[in-house]
Amino acid sequence: MPAESVFPQLEALLPHVQKPIQYVGGELNSTVKPWDSCDVRWALMYPDAYEVGLPNQGVMILYEVLNEREGVLAERTYSVWPDLEALMREHQVPQFTVDSHRPVGEFDVFGLSFSTELGYTNMLTALDLAGIPLESKDRSIDDPIVLAGGHAAFNPEPIAQFIDCVVIGDGEQAVLDMTAIIREWKAEGRPGGREEVLFRLARTGSVYVPAFYDVEYLPDGRIGRVVPNKSGVPWRVSKHTVMDLDEWPYPKQPLVPLAETVHERMSVEIFRGCTRGCRFCQAGMITRPVRERSITGIGDMVDRGLKATGFEEVGLLSLSSADHTEIADVAKGLADRYEEDKIGLSLPSTRVDAFNIDLANELTRNGRRSGLTFAPEGGSERMRKVINKMVSEEDLIRTVATAYGNGWRQVKLYFMLGLPTETDEDVLQIADMAANVIAKGREVAGNDIRCTVSIGGFVPKPHTPFQWAPQLSSEETDARLAKLRDKIRGDKKYGRSIGFRYHDGKPGIVEGLLSRGDRRIGAVIRAVYEDGGRFDGWREYFSYERWMRCAEKTLPEVGVDVDWYTTRERTYEEVLPWDHLDSGLDKDWLWDDWQDSLDETEVEDCRWTPCFDCGVCPQMQTEIQIGPTGKKLLPLTVVK
């Protein structure tokens, strides 16, 4: 029987909620396939509001990869705002997809992509609204397989009781492999029930099923070991790595939103992975090795995507886009090609040592000249050595002066606060750097310039050299922020030209609790959800007091507390909750890099130097893939 649309019931509720357009579907390039023509059906979710979730590249790529396959359908769902959630509960309308408004509980797989741990409570909301039991042990053969992916899934232990399985790493090939296994199991009549299909997925060695592993704890609260409880299940589960990005030119038909979203542009991932070696950066560590898309591959994707969408801006995405070996030719070639159409180009924040004015001019040639963003991360030279961010203040001043001298008026500098070994003096040097930037800018471009200092709190992440590091308490974070704010505002000469943006220390503590937590944190997450926790990544909904209250209620029963997970330093011998999940990084290499950071020793980028034996390439049977290709992005021939 086909799953029936719930839109007739939903439509009556939409006049009573904010932004009803986000729930109606029908976006340009969306896909609706006949239910009965498909035998494996996926519901894909980015667990946040539509305006954040729709532009997410990961979900958009998997949506298209799956829908291209015959006999497979994929539809999207997003978190509903609390106003609609209340009405859905009152009128018994289940969590639905925006493509055809089918109930999420009717699909074979419910896949969630987590880029941040703060989406966990939204997952529980969606599960409950869908009528899917919150805990995997309570689900029947007719409930969807609940799958987690995304960067936050590299430590899925805090949500282990709520999910059925996890894919770590790249998802393109992984979802197709999973689809084949589920299809075969269904064709055989679903033998062995839910446990059998999960076992077939687990024994591949690349899908993690938490229920097939037991965690043993030591008397002091640390993990003793994580062991399989089922024969045929691997001791360690490996990440997926897609090689040759030109073979995966997705999305080919990017979605065009009906409602306003956080990114109003067409985006192309120009390379994946980063080996700069910033010690705080989980994304850079877990996505190794570097794999560049060719210049011609980029050009083809941009051309096809613009024709399919009508967007007027192209985002060239990666962790460090200016590091692409042919970025100058890419930028010039695209600017030349689309000069008459006034198609703008944009990069994410630019590394100081990768910036040059020619590149910047090409990026802004056809679009508006907005502010430039640089991320020194550490305020002092010493801190930048600790985190392996090899940028000197002289480099920064020279780069920013060049930007101001060439017509830019706004520069944003991003820093992290609470990094390992940091002192008040290191933090206050952020104010000195900003003042020096303004002083140099006025010298080359006059007084009509601004510099915004933006501060984010450091949170130690799994699979990084800082995974053992203590986190700064929220009180210490707030005290340092206050000292920095007072120094900037007290600068009579330059202070008025310096903007100051920051988050207090409280959200970082919750993120730290979730990012390095183990299975015992699941009780905290559920308690927060049941206490009304939703949209924890949004300032207006986040409640630190709720999280601490629920932690104090649940954690004493297992002999640990919030500080145990956040402000405590780990030792080499300690078994970390994610040690059985293989990102390819050798644990000894990570530990040695952690020790190097304490000695303020910098490490080069292995793209340009001999291998440092991080372990990824031999472990994952991969290799660095970079240019130059020697090809040029020639303007397309106009057919008349």
Residue, then its C-alpha position, 0 to 999 in steps of 0.5 A: m500500500p502506498a504511503e498516503s500524503v498527510f497534506p490535507q490535515l497539514e494544510a489546515l494548520l499552516p495558516h496558524v504558524q510562522k513561515p508556512i511556506q517552508y512546509v509545502g514543498g515543490e521546490l525547483n529540482s525537487t523529486v517525487k517518485p511513485w511509491d509503488s515503483c520503488d522498493v527501497r525508500w529513504a527519508l533524509m533529514y537535516p535536523d534543523a529548520y528548513e532555512v538551515g537544512l535545505p542548503n545543506q550540501g550533504v543532504m542535497i547530494l544524497y537526495e540526488v544520488l539516491n533518486e537517480r537510481e531506479g527503484v529507489l526514492a528519497e524524500r526530505t524532512y526538516s525540523v518543524w518549529p515549536d508552533l507547528e509541533a504543538l499543532m501536529r501533536e494536537h491534531q495527530v499529524p506525523q512528521f512528514t516529508v516536504d516532497s510528498h508529505r508522506p509520513v516519515g514512519e512509512f519509509d525504510v530508512f530515516g537518515l539524519s545528517f549531523s554537522t553539530e551535536l546540538g541537533y540531537t534533541n531535534m532528532l528525538t522530536a522528529l522520531d516522536l512525531a513520526g511515531i518511531p520509538l525513541e530507543s532502538k531496542d523498542r522498534s519493530i520490523d516495520d519501523p524505519i532503520v534510523l541512520a546517523g551520518g555527518h561530522a558529528a557522527f564520528n562519535p555517535e556514542p551519546i545517541a547510541q540508544f536512539i539510532d540503529c546504525v551509523v555511517i562515518g565519512d563520505g556518504e555517496q557510495a555508502v548509501l548505495d551499498m546500504t540500499a543494495i543490502i536492504r533491497e536484498w533482505k526485503a526481496e527475501g521476505r525480511p528474514g530474521g527481522r530487524e536484527e538480521v538486516l542490521f547484522r548484514l549492514a554491520r558485517t560489511g565493516s563500514v556500518y556501525v550498529p551500536a547495539f552489537y557492541d557492549v561498553e564496559y566501565l572501570p570503577d573510576g568512570r572511565i571506559g574499560r573496553v568496547v567489545p562486539n557482542k555478536s559473532g561476525v561483527p568487526w572490532r573496528v568500523s572504518k570510515h568511507t572515503v570517496m576518491d575521484l570527485d569528478e565521478w561524483p558531480y553532485p548536486k547536478q540539479p541543486l534545490v532552489p528554496l521557496a522560502e529564504t534560507v541561510h545561503e542564497r547561492m549555488s554551491v560547488e565543492i571544489f575539493r574535499g579534505c584538508t592537510r593544513g593540520c590545524r590541531f583544533c579542526q575536526a573537519g580537517m582531520i576526519t576528511r583526509p586525504v585531500r581530493e581535488r575536483s578538476i578545473t574542468g569538472i568544476g566548470d561543468m558543475v557550475d554551468r549545469g547548476l546555474k542553468a538548473t537554478g538561475f542563481e546569481e552567485v556561486g560558492l566555491l566550497s571546501l575547508s580551505s578553498a584558496d588552497h586548490t592548486e588551480i584556484a586562480d585559473v578557476a576564479k578567472g575562468l568563471a569570472d570571464r565566462y559569466e562576466e555578461d551575466k554578472i554571476g558573483l563568486s564567493l569563497p568561505s573564509t580565506r587563509v591569510d597565507a593563501f590570499n592574494i589581491d588578484l584572486a580577490n578581484e576575480l571573485t568580486r569582478n561580477g558581484r558585490r564587494s563585501g567584507l573579507t573574512f580571515a581566521p587567525e584563530g589565535g591572538s598571539e604568535r605562541m597560540r598560533k604555534v600551539i594550534n599549528k596555524m602558521v600565520s604571523e601577525e606581519d603576514l596578517i597586517r600585510t594582507v589586510a593592508t593590501a585589501y584596504g588599499n584595494g578598496w575593501r572597507q570591511v575585514k572580519l577576523y575570527f579567533m577561538l578562545g579557550l585553546p589549550t595552554e591559553t593565558d589572559e595575555d594571549v587573549l588580550q593580544i587579539a585586541d592589539m592585533a585588531a588595533n594594528v590592523i586598523a592603524k595600518g588600514r588608516e595609513v593606506a586607505g583613510n579612516d573609513i574602514r572597520c575590523t570586526v573581531s569575532i570570537g568562538g569558544f574552543v570545544p575539543k573534538p574527537h579524532t583531533p590532537f586536542q581530543w585529550a585536552p581540557q576545556l575551559s569552564s564557562e566562567e573562565t571563558d566569560a571572564r576572558l571575554a570580559k577582559l578582551r571586550d573592556k580592552i577593545r572598548g577602552d581603546k580611545k584611538y581605534g576602538r570605535s573602528i573595531g566591532f566585537r562579536y562573541h558567544d558566552g561560554k555556556p553553549g560550548i560546555v553543552e557542545g563539549l559534553l555531547s562531542r566527547g560524551d559516551r553512552r551515559i550522556g544519552a539519558v541527559i539528552r532524553a531528559v532535556y528533550e522531555d523537559g522541552g529542549r528544542f533547537d539548541g543551536w538557536r540562541e533564543y531556544f537554547s537553555y544552559e540551565r535546562w542542560m545542567r539541571c538534566a545532567e545533575k539529575t541523571l549523571p550522579e547515578v553513573g558516577v560522573d558529572v559535566d566537568w568529568y566530560t568537559t574540563r578534565e584532561r585525558t591521558y594516553e592510556e584512557v579508552l576514548p568513546w570513539d576509539h573503535l571507530d576508525s577515521g584512519l588517523d593513527k592514535d599514536w600520531l594524534w598523541d604525538d601531535w598533541q605533545d608537539s602542540l604543548d612544545e609549540t612545535e609546528v608541522e608542515d602541510c603534507r601536500w607539499t612535504p614528505c608524509f608525516d605518517c598520520g595513517v590515513c592513506p595506507q589505512m584507508q587505501t587512499e591517496i592525496q589527489i591534487g593538480p595541476t591538471g594543466k587544463k584551462l577553464l575556457p569560456l563556453t561557446v555561445v550557440k546562436 
